[in-house]
Amino acid sequence: MRHTKIVCTLGPASNDPTTLAQLIHAGMDVARVNFSHGDHASHAETIAHVRSVAEALERPVAILGDLQGPKLRVGALPAEGFVLQPGKIVTLSAAPTAEDIPIQYADLPSLVKPTDRLLLDDGLLELEVVAADGSSIQARVIMGGVLFANKGINLPRADIRIPAITDKDRADLRFAAAQKLDWIALSFVRTAQEVLDLKGMIRRHSQAGQLPQVVAKIEKPEAVAAIAEIVDVADAIMVARGDLGIELAAEEVPMIQKEIIRLCNQAGKPVITATQMLDSMIRNPRPTRAEASDVANAVLDGADAVMLSGETASGKYPVRAVQVMDRIIGRAEEGLARRGPSPRAPARVNFAAQAIARAATDLATNLGAAAILAPTTSGYTARQLSRYRPGIPIIAVTPNPMVMRQLNLHWGVYPLAASRRNTTDEVVEDAVQLALRRGLVKEGELVVITAGSAGSTPGTTNLIKIRLIEQVLAAGQGLGDHKARGRVRKLRPPLPAALKIQPTDVIVAHSFDSSWQHLVTAACGLVAEEGSPHSVAVRLAEDLKIPAVVNAAGAFDALQEGEMVVLDPARGIVYRGLGLDDLRSSEASVVR
């Protein structure tokens, strides 16, 4: 099972239900809705499609709303674009004529001066400012090409003080809160306070218990300088290499990316590596070898997720791009598994919940467990486990649908929806049965379970259990209020005269005879293939208050003489061996 998650940007190439279903099947974990393009009506339609398809496929796809932020962009242009010829002087204006390049930020001319560089379309086009007045900019084309509508404008190293959250962002945030999006990405973050300001706005516009979490996008030099403080307050981080690679020299970006991932791993915060990961697949059906290495190295560095942008939003091969990324991640994770325990796991433990998460991870590794089950209300338990990077799935079972979807961004977490339960035993049993039904664990496998005990404060993790997933041998109708453990003793007429039944025996028969009462009295449990309300087996079980499973078709052949079984009347099953959470000693007994 893949641990690193895939974020897909949706757009014209991918926002219809058919393609969305294919993307989810291919491996999409998080759907990104980019508020820089489109309007609220189109976004609402896309969000509805994602949720409908994800529900039909029973997949917990999260939705990330990406705020445009103070991004400088050109305005509307003809479909064929605007040709920029090297050496030519062009005019950029908020009130353009037919020969001008429109700009969306009217104050831009007052923020630039002669010799400033303007990089357009992620640095593919370059202008040099010649002159600027209050309403327009005259600039010489240094690197030419074709400029299309809504492309970005960057001023490298320029100190432009535009509010981090614009009026458009506020409107988009209100829309995102009304749509109950799972994650909100804040673009062009410069300080930790800007993240806190956004969180305050989210609280004002969202319902209690329905708070989107915040992804801080690192794409400004100021954010790199303040990265430790930003990681501390954000819920997740995105290394947005497109604008970061324009604001800073391209050769600086790889080491910055690695350092940000390292800090996030140490802090236990999810980190997304983004931009141009499989960029050539916008046009081509195969990635370059360098792109494949880029994705693999992000996985090896410790990224929680990798993101596709134009590849899935507007590319020719959106589904194929996800399939390719899924395969690259898989091979990279195979290499990680051969290295052994992750060196990225935090060395220090600061809270009791972290100590329990680390202990659960070590326990699962040492015992060869198939999975760690994490029943959780707030998601805290699963998030703590993810930071320690166990090499096995973290199955998070939660009654909160938004928490379930939010957890789908976290490394190694496989969230499932559950009903609310009243007791710890019910919570644990529900988690085990859900994981079994989904095929995430199998009968006979060992799992480690960690959670907060029922009734404890949400966000508290204080429990570790080891559980052997029972191999069910027979099923029927259960009678009695407690389990029994014992060895199978098969009876069929005629019975030997010297037959003796031990207190450690579970008697198994096609049907019971009333003359067996003196034998049954000594047994710890009964299993019968017969099961009518007036059958002898039912009467003996009820009169003698012995745990029983009746109406268990095929039980006589399925259960082997002398094997150790557990009889669970609450679920009407008989399973092989001792469930580790039932274990008290090697002797059979009734569990009251």
Buried (B, 14 or more C-beta within 10 A) or exposed (E): EBBBBBBBBBBEBBBBEEBBBBBBBBBBBBBBBBBBBBEBEBBBEBBEBBBEBBEEEEBBBBBBBBBBBBBBBBBEBEEEBBEBEEEEEBBBBBEBEEEBBBBBBEEBBEBBEEEBBBBBBBBBBBBEBBBBEEBBBBBBBBEBBEBBBBBBBBBBEEEEEBEBBBEBBEEBBBBBBEBBBBBBBBBBBBBBBBBEBBBEBBEEBBEEEBBBBBBBBBBBBBBBEBBEBBBEBBBBBBBBBBBBBBBBEEEBBBEBBBBBBBBBBBBBBBBBBBBBBBBBBBEBEEBEEEBBBBBBBBBBBBBBBBBBBBBBBBBEBBBBBBBBBBBBBBEBBEEBEEEEEBEBBBEEBEEEBBEBBBBBBBBBBEEEBBBBBBBBBBBBBBBBBBBBBBBBBBBBBBBBBBBBBBBBBBBBBBBBBBEEBEEBEBBBBBBBBBBBEEEBBEEEBBBBBBBBEBEBEEBBBBBBBBBBBBEBBBBBBBBBEBBBBBBBBBBEEEEEEEEEBEEBBBBBBBBBBEEBBEBBEBBBBBBBBBBEEEBBBBBBBEEEEBBBBBBBEEBBEBBEEEEBBBBBBEBBBBBBBBBBBBEEEEEBBBBE
